[in-house]
Every structure is written in C-alpha cells, then in structure tokens.
Amino acid sequence: MKPIKILATAPNLITGGAEKQLVYLMDRLAKTGFNIVLLLFELEGEYLAEVPKEVKILSPRSPRPREVLKGIWKIKEIIRAISKEKPDILYSRLWPTKAATAFAGFLLGKPVVFSEDRTLRRYIDENNTGKRMFNFYLRKIASRLADVIVPVSQGIADEIEQILNVNPKRINLIYNGFDLEEMWKKAAEEVNHPSLGNRKELVVGTLGRMVELKGFNYLLEAVMLVNDKGISLRLLMIGKGELLEELKVKAERLGIKDKVNFLGFVKNPFAYLVRCDLFVLSSLYEGLPSTLIEAMALGLPVISTRCPTGPEEIIQNEKNGLLVPVADSRAIAEAIVRVLEDKELNTRLRIEGKKRAEDFSLNIMVSKFAEIFTSLSTK
C-alpha cells in the first residue's frame, strides 16, 4: 500500500508558533510513513533549515503578481502543484494560504484539512471595516469548504462553530504538541550573555513576534513599575517583528532602556529562557500560546494575560501559573513582584507548571493528525 501523500501549503517559515508546529508535524509524519510535499510561496524563514530532508519543498513557478491578484495566483500555483504531485489530501495552517488551499481543493475535489490557531474574537472586539471584514467573510467561506478544521484550543473550537457556523462534526480539537526532551536538551546548551551572568539582577523573559497582538507595550510598562518599586529587574525580549524599533523607543521613553535587552531572533531561545527567573505572556489575543507551554516545560514560573483564547485552558490560576487582566501593566507588575517575593508560590508554579506542560505531547498531536489523514484518504 502506497503512503498517503499530503500537500501542505504555507506563505513562508518565518519565526512563529504556527510555523514551528507545522515543521514539527511534517517531520514526525514523514518519519512515520507519510509522503509530505510542502509548497512555500516564499522560500524564507528561520525554520526553513529545520524542514526534514524527507519533505519535498516546492516554490511558485510564476512570478508574484500585484496584491489585488495575489489570491488568484495562489490558487493557480496550488492547482499546479496538485496536478504535478497528485496528493491525497491538502493541509494548511496559516491564513495567507488557507483560503487559496480551500478553493483549489474544492475545484479539484481534494479533501482539505485546516489547523486554526487564531482567535476570531478580534473581528468582534475591534472596529472592523474594509479589508478586515472582507478577510473575515473569506475565512468563513473557506472554513465551509474545508473537510476538517483542527482548532488548537477549545475556545477556538467554540468560535468556529458559533461565529463561522461550521458543523461541529467537522471540527476536531487537537492541542499543539512539543518535543519536551529535545527542548530540555537545547536548554542545557551554554549561552554567553552578560545579563544572564549577573545574578544580582532578576530577569524576566518573554518570547514572540514584535507585533501589536503580543501586548509588549504593557510588559515594558510593567517592568518600569517593578523597577520603580526598588526591585532591580531586567527584561529579555526574544523575537523580531514590525514593532521592534517602536518598542525600543518606548523602552527609552519609559527610562528603562538599560533594563531591556532586545535579542531579536535566536536559534535556541530555550537556553536563554531557562536562565530567566520567570516568564511573562502579555498578549491581547492568542490561539494556544506555544511560548507559554515551553516556558512551563522549562520549569519557569509563568504569568499570562487572560486573553482569548488558550491561556485559561493551559493555566489553573495560582496552581501552575498566574492569570492577569489583558492590557493591564499594573496587574502584570504586581504579579511579577508576587512571584519574585513569595518563595512558596514561586516553587509551586515551577513544579506544577512543568507537570502541566507534559500534557502537551508531540506524539499525541501527531497520532491524532495521522488518524484524520488516514480516515480522509480511505473515503
């Protein structure tokens, strides 16, 4: 019996939780007998080098057109890849390619599987006009065309059913999975950074794209407030993004320029995070925040906003982490002080957080995806 062939699509493999999960999934599926082909519309990204050799990588055959024609171009390129590779199933995880994948699958009669790791609450909470609303309705149509949608949290599953009106029989919740042993191995590697060697100073770590949704403005304000209380606290920010320079200006304006290290993208963030005193997730919105689970797996006490969706499914407040209101720098600062000063709380969060992280098994995630793909291929 020939292996099931999956054509996965993605815009690129730049640093991000969804991209990392895609690489994890392709790697394990390929090593368990699936034939994986990856169509990347841009051959770039920090995770590109981590794609396993068993995965065949394709790129567009025609040049990228102007923005207005980009959607049609993507559909044509996916159809071309389908015609050449003859996959059994199409899979997409990132919205810049999901709609095109859904339409291409519909036109050629190929089953389509989506992963969904972004909350839809933004379309309700924010002032949505023009392009954003067009993208919402496009997402709604594409979701109706998909055979199976795989949300990464129960909160997102509920939104898909209630907001997009998708039949719950086509929704299959699968939590993100993590290779914990590989993570611990990487965390043990040596790093040379002056802030981590100076234990006279407490260090809070955070990791993510420097974009508005991550709420890093509020984290910077919280670090200022903690230092104003006479506690010498340094912030290590790992990641890059469009707001990086703006956040640097913000740190200078708050008077904490010398208390913040912007590390940019680092190949092994775990070796830095494990040497911090705690981790803070300040997001305004999430799906299922990978960085939060990773920090817990490393044994760090964690603080997270109660953002939609994900954190409240990971953290049991006061037991394995602390939950604070969204967009509240004072609440973040108070939680940081509590974790640093309350030794009993600190120890409990470390022990229970690490236990909780072990529930997010990479093997479980991959086996559930394998069941979905196998079921679809036999229909």
Secondary structure, DSSP 8 states (H G I E B T S, - for coil): ----EEEEEES---SSHHHHHHHHHHHHHHHTT-EEEEEESS---TTGGGS-TTSEEE--SS----GGGHHHHHHHHHHHHHHHH--SEEEE-SHHHHHHHHHHHHHHT--EEEEE-S-STHHHHS---THHHHHHHHHHHHHHH-SEEEESSHHHHHHHHHTS---GGGB------B-HHHHHHHHTS----HHHH-TTSEEEEEES-SSGGG-HHHHHHHHHHHHHTT--EEEEEE---TTHHHHHHHHHHTT-GGGEEEEE--S-THHHHTTSSEEEE--SS-SS-HHHHHHHHTT--EEEE--SSSHHHH--BTTTBEEE-TT-HHHHHHHHHHHHH-HHHHHHHHHHHHHHHTTSBHHHHHHHHHHHHHHHHT-
